Amino acid sequence: MSNSAKVLDRAERIADEVLFPAAETVDAGEMTLNNHLDLLAAEGFYGVAGPSEFSAMSAEDTATAARVMEIIASGCLTTGFVWAQHHSAVMAATHSQRPGITQEWLEPLCRGDRRAGLAIAATRPGPPAVRAEPVDGGWLLHGEAPWVTGWGLVDTLFAAARDDADTLVWSLLDARESDTLRVTPVDMVAVGASRTVQVTFTGHFLPEERVTGTVPHEVYLQRDPATLRFNGSLPLGVATRCARLIGPSPLDESIDRCRRALDEAGPQELPSARAAAAALALRSAGLLATTTGSAAVLRHRPTERLMREAMFLLVFGTRPAIRADLLDRLHA
């Protein structure tokens, strides 16, 4: 069995035997995510995007890593949502050219000894949500980063800010409140146990040794479509779980086609493929609700949870092109 096959098989076992049976308890706020995240770390899944010397679960290719994300999300979207955002920090530590970053950060991140969330509002088009002001020894961060997931479950933020030259400054920050870093909880209709917050920076000091790299914002936007493929794994996970609860149906082939479209899409096609995945999750949840019947409206049951999660994924991680494509699909 290839390493990729072993990775996928272990992910399936965790999703079916541990994550899915507990998903309603997690969703109701009656169970902390720590046990799930500790299991993923112990099994090596925090290193899935890193070099194989640090994790037996390191994926051999992008498609395998995306499929692992889909499988974990099919078990428990809340768990997958928190865990998925760790891997950007792993990839940054893997490829950083800054002195000491790879040596200090890569192994702890791959082992899950350090766990990262994302604060990347500054990457969006338009005026920067978080600004970086150069000072002696580093930078001061100013602004707000909404939708930062995993507060209290992560110890590190992989953060982005933009300087006056419109260059993105990427860094690894301590996820800890202070006089210059404040958080406000965000109450969401789904994945509420993900502990999503808004982070406000008020002259928060970023030491230069924590900077993983810099890149012009315009250049980043040209690369950004690559992240859309991984985000597409989350709605595919929801759709897959709905299909399994329904039983064999034409939905299975629809999911396979959607996955192939995401895997094969180039930068221009990715927004449409990503929109198709979100629309498919919504359709799958609707089919499950209809198949389930009146029991679908009972709280804290899989159908009701998956329906809310599908709605959440219509707006998670969208871009203007994705939203426009989705609106066309939903109007049709």
HELIX and SHEET records of a PDB file:
HELIX    1   1 ASN A    3  ILE A   14  1                                  12    
HELIX    2   2 ALA A   15  LEU A   19  3                                   5    
HELIX    3   3 PHE A   20  ASP A   27  1                                   8    
HELIX    4   4 ASN A   34  ALA A   42  1                                   9    
HELIX    5   5 PHE A   45  GLY A   47  5                                   3    
HELIX    6   6 SER A   52  PHE A   54  5                                   3    
HELIX    7   7 THR A   62  GLY A   75  1                                  14    
HELIX    8   8 LEU A   77  ALA A   84  1                                   8    
HELIX    9   9 HIS A   87  HIS A   95  1                                   9    
HELIX   10  10 ILE A  101  ARG A  111  1                                  11    
HELIX   11  11 ALA A  121  THR A  123  5                                   3    
HELIX   12  12 GLY A  192  SER A  194  5                                   3    
HELIX   13  13 GLU A  208  ARG A  210  5                                   3    
HELIX   14  14 HIS A  217  ARG A  223  1                                   7    
HELIX   15  15 PRO A  225  ASN A  231  1                                   7    
HELIX   16  16 SER A  233  ILE A  246  1                                  14    
HELIX   17  17 LEU A  251  GLU A  264  1                                  14    
HELIX   18  18 LEU A  270  THR A  292  1                                  23    
HELIX   19  19 GLY A  293  VAL A  297  5                                   5    
HELIX   20  20 PRO A  302  VAL A  315  1                                  14    
HELIX   21  21 PRO A  320  HIS A  331  1                                  12    
SHEET    1   A 4 ALA A 116  ALA A 119  0                                        
SHEET    2   A 4 THR A 156  ARG A 162  1                                        
SHEET    3   A 4 THR A 167  ASP A 174 -1                                        
SHEET    4   A 4 VAL A 211  PRO A 216 -1                                        
SHEET    1   B 4 VAL A 130  VAL A 135  0                                        
SHEET    2   B 4 GLY A 138  VAL A 148 -1                                        
SHEET    3   B 4 VAL A 197  PRO A 207 -1                                        
SHEET    4   B 4 LEU A 181  PRO A 185 -1                                        
END                                                                             
